[in-house]
Amino acid sequence: KANKDLKNFLLKVFSAFGIIAGTVGLIFGIYWKKASSAGAIFAILGGISSIVGLEPIRNMLGININNPATIGLCTLVFSMILMVLGSLIYPDKRKTL
């Protein structure tokens, strides 16, 4: 059972990381003029840390979330917040022609 739980956890981590890291950076990079590379890095790192850290914190606090969509949505929102904050605090230096 422990091996199966570990496999399921790793599957959730890698699938959610790929979706969140790609989606947030891509969407904000295309549609938001103030998006920066620092914001994209913050979003990726925030997505990774929230997914990896969520399971131990959830177990420690005794929170039972059986719906993976809830976890994914929380991670997506956290990643978006970090994208906005990172882009506003560390904007890219734009070259003007």
Disulfide bonds with the S-S distance in Angstrom:
none
